Amino acid sequence: MKNTFLIFLAFILVSSSFAQRVENFKLKDAVSGNEFSLESHGEARAVVLIFTSLNCPFSKLYEERIVNLNTQFGSEGFVFALINPHIGIEEEETSAGMKARALEKKIAFPFLEDGDQKVTQQFGITKLPEVVVITPGPTGFAVAYRGAIDNNPQMAQNANLRYLESALTAIQNRRSPSPASSRAVGCNVKLN
């Protein structure tokens, strides 16, 4: 009986580790024109992907908070990148528009084009903005946190649950984020 339980427990642990594994992806940065590859960030503490768009009002409300989080954690080995799954779907969602927004809002990290939505679908993203924090490990990359940035889109100062900041602080302190997920609130991802 004890051996059966141990085998079952081992199966669950192995199964859950496979469920969180992340495949490499490559996307074009609208700002620099360079290619962003997940596997090129294996030395990072974590890669913070924020799925967003130019037109979503919720995304606009979070732009300053995202820039501030990058300022706070970017120098600590955290790599930030915005990903736009709406490029080419709406008239204003263009590379030029993404580059202009990055310059206007002083976004000093990649703003990636996911026009075919492969990366968006890989992570099952349904809302904008939605965050996926990926950590490198000996067996590859794994999702450490996914969900909302905080619990108050309208008023940053009234957010009392800062999910993303807490997740990054936990990773910084070599702990697993808790909670490891939260429900993202925002605009629906439009499928192309």
C-alpha positions as a Markdown table, in Angstrom:
| # | Residue | x | y | z |
|---|---|---|---|---|
| 1 | Met | 0.0 | 0.0 | 0.0 |
| 2 | Lys | 2.8 | 2.4 | 0.9 |
| 3 | Asn | 4.7 | 1.7 | -2.3 |
| 4 | Thr | 1.5 | 2.3 | -4.3 |
| 5 | Phe | 1.1 | 5.7 | -2.7 |
| 6 | Leu | 4.7 | 6.6 | -3.3 |
| 7 | Ile | 4.4 | 5.7 | -7.0 |
| 8 | Phe | 1.1 | 7.7 | -7.3 |
| 9 | Leu | 2.8 | 10.7 | -5.6 |
| 10 | Ala | 5.8 | 10.5 | -7.9 |
| 11 | Phe | 3.4 | 10.3 | -10.9 |
| 12 | Ile | 1.6 | 13.4 | -9.8 |
| 13 | Leu | 4.8 | 15.4 | -9.2 |
| 14 | Val | 6.2 | 14.4 | -12.6 |
| 15 | Ser | 2.9 | 15.2 | -14.3 |
| 16 | Ser | 2.6 | 18.6 | -12.7 |
| 17 | Ser | 6.1 | 19.5 | -13.7 |
| 18 | Phe | 5.3 | 18.7 | -17.4 |
| 19 | Ala | 2.1 | 20.8 | -17.2 |
| 20 | Gln | 4.1 | 23.9 | -16.3 |
| 21 | Arg | 7.0 | 23.5 | -18.8 |
| 22 | Val | 7.3 | 26.3 | -21.4 |
| 23 | Glu | 8.5 | 25.8 | -24.9 |
| 24 | Asn | 10.8 | 28.3 | -26.5 |
| 25 | Phe | 9.3 | 31.0 | -28.7 |
| 26 | Lys | 10.7 | 33.8 | -30.9 |
| 27 | Leu | 8.9 | 37.1 | -31.5 |
| 28 | Lys | 9.9 | 40.3 | -33.2 |
| 29 | Asp | 10.3 | 43.4 | -31.1 |
| 30 | Ala | 8.4 | 46.3 | -32.7 |
| 31 | Val | 10.7 | 48.8 | -31.0 |
| 32 | Ser | 14.2 | 47.5 | -32.0 |
| 33 | Gly | 13.3 | 45.2 | -34.8 |
| 34 | Asn | 15.3 | 42.5 | -33.1 |
| 35 | Glu | 14.1 | 38.9 | -32.4 |
| 36 | Phe | 13.2 | 38.1 | -28.8 |
| 37 | Ser | 13.8 | 34.4 | -27.9 |
| 38 | Leu | 12.8 | 32.9 | -24.6 |
| 39 | Glu | 15.8 | 30.5 | -24.6 |
| 40 | Ser | 18.2 | 33.5 | -24.8 |
| 41 | His | 17.1 | 34.5 | -21.3 |
| 42 | Gly | 18.2 | 31.3 | -19.4 |
| 43 | Glu | 20.3 | 33.4 | -17.0 |
| 44 | Ala | 17.4 | 35.7 | -16.0 |
| 45 | Arg | 15.8 | 35.3 | -12.6 |
| 46 | Ala | 12.5 | 35.4 | -14.4 |
| 47 | Val | 11.0 | 36.5 | -17.7 |
| 48 | Val | 7.9 | 38.6 | -17.1 |
| 49 | Leu | 5.5 | 38.5 | -20.1 |
| 50 | Ile | 2.6 | 41.0 | -20.1 |
| 51 | Phe | 0.0 | 40.4 | -22.8 |
| 52 | Thr | -1.4 | 43.8 | -23.8 |
| 53 | Ser | -2.7 | 45.9 | -26.7 |
| 54 | Leu | -2.7 | 49.5 | -27.7 |
| 55 | Asn | -6.5 | 50.0 | -27.6 |
| 56 | Cys | -7.6 | 48.1 | -24.5 |
| 57 | Pro | -8.5 | 50.6 | -21.8 |
| 58 | Phe | -7.4 | 48.2 | -19.1 |
| 59 | Ser | -4.0 | 47.9 | -20.7 |
| 60 | Lys | -3.6 | 51.6 | -20.9 |
| 61 | Leu | -4.4 | 51.9 | -17.1 |
| 62 | Tyr | -1.5 | 49.6 | -16.3 |
| 63 | Glu | 1.2 | 51.0 | -18.5 |
| 64 | Glu | 2.8 | 53.2 | -15.9 |
| 65 | Arg | 2.6 | 50.5 | -13.2 |
| 66 | Ile | 4.4 | 48.1 | -15.6 |
| 67 | Val | 7.1 | 50.6 | -16.3 |
| 68 | Asn | 7.6 | 51.2 | -12.6 |
| 69 | Leu | 7.8 | 47.4 | -11.9 |
| 70 | Asn | 10.5 | 47.1 | -14.6 |
| 71 | Thr | 12.4 | 50.0 | -12.9 |
| 72 | Gln | 12.1 | 48.2 | -9.6 |
| 73 | Phe | 13.0 | 44.7 | -10.7 |
| 74 | Gly | 14.8 | 45.0 | -14.1 |
| 75 | Ser | 18.2 | 45.6 | -12.6 |
| 76 | Glu | 17.7 | 42.6 | -10.3 |
| 77 | Gly | 17.8 | 40.1 | -13.3 |
| 78 | Phe | 14.2 | 40.2 | -14.2 |
| 79 | Val | 13.5 | 40.5 | -18.0 |
| 80 | Phe | 10.2 | 42.3 | -18.9 |
| 81 | Ala | 8.5 | 42.1 | -22.3 |
| 82 | Leu | 5.1 | 43.2 | -23.5 |
| 83 | Ile | 3.3 | 41.0 | -26.1 |
| 84 | Asn | 0.6 | 42.3 | -28.4 |
| 85 | Pro | -1.7 | 39.6 | -29.8 |
| 86 | His | -3.9 | 42.1 | -31.5 |
| 87 | Ile | -1.3 | 43.4 | -34.0 |
| 88 | Gly | -2.9 | 43.4 | -37.4 |
| 89 | Ile | -6.4 | 42.7 | -36.1 |
| 90 | Glu | -7.4 | 46.3 | -35.5 |
| 91 | Glu | -6.4 | 49.3 | -37.6 |
| 92 | Glu | -4.4 | 51.0 | -34.9 |
| 93 | Glu | -2.6 | 47.9 | -33.7 |
| 94 | Thr | 0.6 | 48.2 | -35.8 |
| 95 | Ser | 4.3 | 48.0 | -35.3 |
| 96 | Ala | 4.6 | 51.7 | -35.8 |
| 97 | Gly | 1.9 | 52.3 | -33.2 |
| 98 | Met | 3.6 | 50.0 | -30.7 |
| 99 | Lys | 7.0 | 51.7 | -31.2 |
| 100 | Ala | 5.3 | 55.2 | -30.8 |
| 101 | Arg | 3.6 | 54.0 | -27.5 |
| 102 | Ala | 6.9 | 52.6 | -26.2 |
| 103 | Leu | 8.6 | 55.9 | -26.8 |
| 104 | Glu | 5.7 | 58.0 | -25.4 |
| 105 | Lys | 5.4 | 55.9 | -22.2 |
| 106 | Lys | 9.2 | 55.4 | -21.8 |
| 107 | Ile | 8.9 | 51.6 | -22.1 |
| 108 | Ala | 12.5 | 50.5 | -22.1 |
| 109 | Phe | 12.0 | 46.8 | -22.8 |
| 110 | Pro | 10.7 | 44.7 | -25.7 |
| 111 | Phe | 7.2 | 45.2 | -27.1 |
| 112 | Leu | 6.7 | 42.0 | -29.0 |
| 113 | Glu | 4.4 | 41.2 | -32.0 |
| 114 | Asp | 2.3 | 38.1 | -31.7 |
| 115 | Gly | 0.2 | 38.5 | -34.9 |
| 116 | Asp | -0.4 | 34.8 | -35.4 |
| 117 | Gln | -1.2 | 34.5 | -31.7 |
| 118 | Lys | 0.9 | 31.3 | -31.2 |
| 119 | Val | 2.5 | 32.5 | -28.0 |
| 120 | Thr | -0.9 | 33.9 | -26.7 |
| 121 | Gln | -2.4 | 30.5 | -27.4 |
| 122 | Gln | 0.5 | 28.6 | -25.9 |
| 123 | Phe | -0.2 | 30.2 | -22.6 |
| 124 | Gly | -4.0 | 30.2 | -22.9 |
| 125 | Ile | -4.3 | 34.0 | -22.5 |
| 126 | Thr | -7.9 | 35.3 | -22.6 |
| 127 | Lys | -7.6 | 38.8 | -21.1 |
| 128 | Leu | -5.6 | 41.9 | -21.6 |
| 129 | Pro | -3.5 | 42.7 | -19.6 |
| 130 | Glu | -2.6 | 39.2 | -18.4 |
| 131 | Val | 0.9 | 38.3 | -17.0 |
| 132 | Val | 2.9 | 35.1 | -17.2 |
| 133 | Val | 6.1 | 34.9 | -15.1 |
| 134 | Ile | 8.5 | 32.3 | -16.3 |
| 135 | Thr | 11.5 | 31.0 | -14.4 |
| 136 | Pro | 14.5 | 29.1 | -15.8 |
| 137 | Gly | 15.6 | 25.9 | -14.2 |
| 138 | Pro | 17.8 | 22.9 | -14.9 |
| 139 | Thr | 15.1 | 21.2 | -16.9 |
| 140 | Gly | 14.0 | 24.2 | -18.8 |
| 141 | Phe | 11.5 | 27.1 | -18.3 |
| 142 | Ala | 8.4 | 26.8 | -16.1 |
| 143 | Val | 5.5 | 29.1 | -15.3 |
| 144 | Ala | 5.9 | 30.5 | -11.7 |
| 145 | Tyr | 2.9 | 32.9 | -11.8 |
| 146 | Arg | 0.1 | 33.9 | -14.1 |
| 147 | Gly | -2.8 | 36.2 | -13.9 |
| 148 | Ala | -3.5 | 39.8 | -12.9 |
| 149 | Ile | -1.0 | 42.6 | -12.1 |
| 150 | Asp | -3.0 | 43.7 | -9.1 |
| 151 | Asn | -6.6 | 43.9 | -7.9 |
| 152 | Asn | -7.5 | 47.5 | -8.9 |
| 153 | Pro | -7.2 | 48.4 | -12.6 |
| 154 | Gln | -8.7 | 51.9 | -12.2 |
| 155 | Met | -6.8 | 53.2 | -9.2 |
| 156 | Ala | -3.2 | 52.0 | -8.7 |
| 157 | Gln | -3.0 | 53.6 | -5.2 |
| 158 | Asn | -6.1 | 51.6 | -4.1 |
| 159 | Ala | -4.7 | 48.2 | -5.1 |
| 160 | Asn | -4.2 | 46.2 | -1.9 |
| 161 | Leu | -3.2 | 43.0 | -3.6 |
| 162 | Arg | -0.2 | 43.5 | -5.8 |
| 163 | Tyr | 0.0 | 40.0 | -7.3 |
| 164 | Leu | 2.9 | 40.6 | -9.8 |
| 165 | Glu | 5.0 | 42.6 | -7.4 |
| 166 | Ser | 4.5 | 39.9 | -4.7 |
| 167 | Ala | 5.4 | 37.1 | -7.2 |
| 168 | Leu | 8.6 | 38.9 | -8.3 |
| 169 | Thr | 9.6 | 39.6 | -4.6 |
| 170 | Ala | 9.1 | 35.9 | -3.8 |
| 171 | Ile | 11.3 | 34.8 | -6.7 |
| 172 | Gln | 13.9 | 37.4 | -5.7 |
| 173 | Asn | 13.9 | 35.8 | -2.2 |
| 174 | Arg | 14.2 | 32.3 | -3.8 |
| 175 | Arg | 10.6 | 31.3 | -2.9 |
| 176 | Ser | 7.7 | 30.2 | -5.0 |
| 177 | Pro | 5.0 | 32.9 | -5.6 |
| 178 | Ser | 1.9 | 32.5 | -3.5 |
| 179 | Pro | -0.6 | 32.7 | -4.9 |
| 180 | Ala | 0.8 | 31.2 | -8.1 |
| 181 | Ser | -2.2 | 32.4 | -10.1 |
| 182 | Ser | -5.0 | 35.0 | -10.0 |
| 183 | Arg | -7.9 | 35.9 | -12.3 |
| 184 | Ala | -7.0 | 38.5 | -14.8 |
| 185 | Val | -9.6 | 41.2 | -15.5 |
| 186 | Gly | -9.6 | 43.2 | -18.7 |
| 187 | Cys | -10.4 | 43.2 | -22.4 |
| 188 | Asn | -11.0 | 39.9 | -24.1 |
| 189 | Val | -8.4 | 38.6 | -26.5 |
| 190 | Lys | -9.7 | 38.9 | -30.0 |
| 191 | Leu | -8.9 | 35.9 | -32.1 |
| 192 | Asn | -7.5 | 36.5 | -35.6 |
